[in-house]
């Protein structure tokens, strides 16, 4: 299909998708209607004989052209892996092991955060696993369920978005690849990690709160109540537990996860030419820059699932039937995420390849003369956060925004394209982190056995503080050509000072 320059009409699909997402709070229909509006504009613009049939035909043709089956397969295999690990009793065994070795309140909180940070392959798995495993430990030391839910939520999406080997990295990489602006989508994603201020600061916040007991606001009150009155069970909170094997060990969780990392890393190096004949790619940097991320992640996840199979079946932790049923259930759990990916790829293809949205956006910002360049990362962060909060999905947010952000950043100042992408991802995680309709927020409440409303209300202040400090970092980055030391350093310093002052205020008010 030949491209058609649609002018201002080329921004109708993403704008319509954003507006509908904000109104309906439903991302699937919003993305689909955005896609159909774009293909309708294309059909009319190219003077198709039968506009309606041509619109539908172009929609599904674009969808089939843009779908990256490797990413769909990776996410599905990852879902299967995390489900069978839980089913085999690996995560439950970790909980038993941790309960015997944790001897203090501070150690319990740090261990919870450490476990959350170590389960970086998928946020769903993270939320339910950490809660199920660590809840008996945190209850023992009278750590409030609200605090547990906060730690779970703050080490789920934030760690996944800065982990190169995760379902989130695969989703982001596929959206970056769809823009056609990067030689390597994997290298482009890795370059965004240092500038993902929200994720870095959210993890730092967890550490500060755990190590220094620097609580404030509603969380301070919840923790005080838990210390004085003990843990009060919430009858409405759901308890998500699998019918896990009782014979699983801690190694049944660690070995498959380590296998995933090892296999994925080796596959990335192999596809990048590290083991090949060309000496140009015999360094880690060159190999990773030249690698094919999507098929490598498929190899890694399949290898890890194979290891899990031979680890669980011969020891009779799971029967063959139970293993295969668990794998299928895990794949089913990834279906919503996969559908968002498909729709995001399609709307990106419609805008970029058919309607030439990047060309139109470039003309707008070239006329601006670069006056908004300094505030662009901060502005993108705010827009992404607002959209993600309103819709409850980070994946849908960066699927909508990345095709817009890339050409805008290229037109204004190519030096800040990486920090603008990072701001998109960071804002998406921020909104997803604190939105009451976000799946990770809901799962964090469920995993911790905490009332959902209480989790949202106690966490919101922490999330806003982290977002505000991140915003400081993005403003500095925008005016310093993305100087990482000044921007990240300024954001971290602002966070530490702010948290300390708010904690002291809560102490005085108590």
C-alpha positions, 0 to 999 in steps of 0.5 A, spaced: 500 500 500 502 506 497 503 512 503 498 518 503 500 524 506 493 526 510 496 533 513 492 534 519 488 528 518 493 524 520 493 526 527 486 524 528 487 516 529 492 517 535 488 523 538 481 519 537 484 513 541 487 518 546 480 522 547 476 515 547 480 512 552 480 518 557 472 518 556 471 510 556 476 508 560 477 502 555 483 501 551 481 496 546 475 499 543 479 506 543 485 503 539 480 499 534 476 505 533 482 510 532 485 504 527 478 504 523 478 512 523 485 512 520 484 507 515 477 510 513 481 517 512 486 513 507 481 509 503 477 516 502 484 519 500 486 514 495 479 514 492 477 507 493 471 505 489 468 501 495 470 505 501 467 501 507 470 494 504 477 498 503 477 500 510 476 494 513 481 490 508 486 496 509 485 495 517 486 487 517 492 488 512 496 493 516 494 488 522 497 482 519 503 486 516 505 489 523 504 484 528 510 481 530 509 474 532 515 473 536 513 478 541 506 474 541 510 468 542 515 470 547 509 473 552 505 467 551 511 462 553 513 467 559 506 467 561 506 459 561 513 459 565 511 463 571 504 459 572 508 453 572 513 455 577 507 457 581 504 451 580 510 447 582 510 450 589 517 454 587 514 461 590 511 458 596 517 454 598 521 461 597 516 464 602 517 458 607 525 459 606 524 467 608 520 466 614 525 462 617 531 467 616 528 473 617 529 476 624 526 483 624 521 488 621 526 492 617 529 485 614 522 483 612 520 489 608 527 489 605 526 482 603 519 483 600 522 489 596 528 484 594 524 479 592 519 484 588 526 487 585 528 480 583 522 477 579 522 482 573 520 478 568 513 480 568 509 484 573 503 480 574 507 474 576 511 479 581 504 482 584 501 475 586 507 471 588 510 477 592 504 477 596 503 470 597 510 469 599 511 474 604 504 476 607 506 471 613 512 474 614 510 481 614 504 479 618 509 476 623 512 483 624 506 487 624 507 491 617 501 493 615 497 490 609 497 497 606 505 497 606 506 490 603 501 492 597 505 498 596 512 495 596 509 490 591 506 495 587 512 499 587 517 493 585 512 490 579 512 495 573 518 499 575 522 493 575 519 490 569 520 497 565 528 497 566 529 490 565 532 488 558 529 481 559 522 482 561 515 482 557 515 489 558 521 490 554 519 486 549 512 490 548 516 497 548 521 494 543 516 492 538 513 499 539 520 502 538 521 497 532 514 499 529 517 507 528 522 505 524 527 510 527 532 505 530 537 500 528 536 496 534 530 496 538 533 492 543 539 497 544 534 503 543 530 500 549 537 499 553 538 506 552 532 509 555 533 505 562 538 510 565 533 516 564 527 512 566 527 517 572 520 514 575 522 507 575 529 508 578 526 513 584 520 509 585 525 503 587 529 508 591 523 510 595 521 503 597 529 502 599 528 509 603 521 507 606 524 500 608 531 502 611 529 508 614 522 507 616 520 514 613 513 514 612 508 519 611 501 521 610 496 515 610 501 510 610 504 513 617 497 512 620 496 505 617 503 503 619 502 506 626 495 502 627 498 495 625 504 496 630 499 498 636 493 493 634 496 488 629 494 486 622 486 486 621 484 482 616 480 485 610 474 480 608 473 484 601 480 483 599 481 477 595 486 471 596 489 469 590 493 462 591 494 457 586 493 449 588 501 449 588 505 443 590 507 442 597 514 438 595 517 444 591 523 448 593 526 455 593 530 452 587 524 450 583 523 458 582 530 460 582 533 455 576 527 457 571 528 464 572 536 464 572 535 459 566 531 464 562 536 470 563 542 465 561 538 463 555 536 470 553 543 473 554 546 467 550 541 468 544 542 475 544 549 475 543 548 469 538 543 473 534 548 479 534 554 475 531 558 474 538 559 467 536 560 468 529 566 469 524 565 477 523 570 480 529 566 486 528 561 483 533 566 480 538 564 485 543 558 485 548 556 492 546 557 491 538 553 484 539 547 487 543 547 493 538 546 488 532 542 483 536 535 481 534 531 481 540 524 478 539 527 471 536 532 471 542 527 472 547 523 467 544 529 462 544 530 464 552 523 463 554 522 456 550 529 454 553 527 456 560 520 452 560 524 446 557 528 447 563 522 447 568 519 441 564 525 437 566 525 440 573 518 438 575 516 432 571 521 427 573 521 429 580 513 429 580 512 436 582 507 436 576 504 431 572 505 431 564 497 433 564 498 438 570 504 442 567 501 442 560 494 445 563 498 450 567 502 452 561 495 453 557 492 457 563 499 462 563 498 463 556 491 465 557 493 470 562 497 474 557 491 474 552 489 481 554 496 484 553 497 481 547 491 484 544 493 491 546 500 489 543 497 487 536 492 494 536 498 498 538 502 496 532 496 497 527 495 504 529 502 505 529 502 502 522 496 506 520 499 513 522 506 512 520 506 508 514 499 510 511 498 517 513 505 519 514 503 522 521 511 523 522 511 528 516 506 532 518 508 533 526 515 535 523 512 541 520 509 543 526 515 543 530 519 545 525 515 552 525 516 552 532 523 553 532 525 549 538 522 553 543 519 548 547 525 543 546 527 544 554 520 542 556 518 537 552 521 531 556 517 534 562 511 535 558 511 528 555 511 525 562 505 529 564 501 527 558 503 519 559 502 519 566 495 522 565 493 518 560 495 511 563 492 513 570 485 515 566 486 508 562 489 504 567 494 501 562 501 502 561 502 498 555 496 501 551 499 508 553 506 507 550 503 504 544 499 510 543 504 515 544 511 512 542 509 513 534 507 520 536 513 522 541 519 519 536 518 524 530 516 530 535 523 529 538 526 528 532 524 534 529 525 539 535 532 536 538 535 529 536 539 529 542 533 528 547 530 523 543 532 518 548 530 522 554 523 523 551 522 516 550 524 514 557 519 520 559 514 516 555 515 510 559 516 513 565 509 517 565 506 510 563 508 507 569 507 512 574 499 512 571 499 505 571 502 505 578 497 509 582 491 508 578 485 505 581 483 501 575 490 499 573 491 491 573 497 491 577 494 496 582 488 491 583 493 485 583 497 488 588 491 489 593 489 482 592 496 479 593 497 483 599 490 481 602 489 489 602 483 493 601 483 496 594 481 503 596 486 503 602 492 501 598 490 506 593 489 512 598 496 510 602 500 509 595 498 515 592 502 520 596 508 516 595 507 516 587 505 523 586 512 525 590 516 520 586 513 523 580 514 530 582 521 529 583 522 525 576 519 531 573 524 535 576 529 531 573 526 531 566 526 539 566 533 538 567 534 533 562 531 538 557 535 544 558 542 540 559 541 536 552 540 530 557 545 530 561 544 524 566 548 526 572 545 533 573 538 530 571 538 524 575 542 527 581 537 532 581 531 528 581 534 523 587 537 529 591 530 532 591 526 525 593 531 524 599 530 531 601 522 531 600 521 524 603 525 526 609 521 533 610 515 529 610 516 524 615 519 529 620 512 533 619 508 526 620 512 525 626 510 532 629 503 531 627 503 524 631 
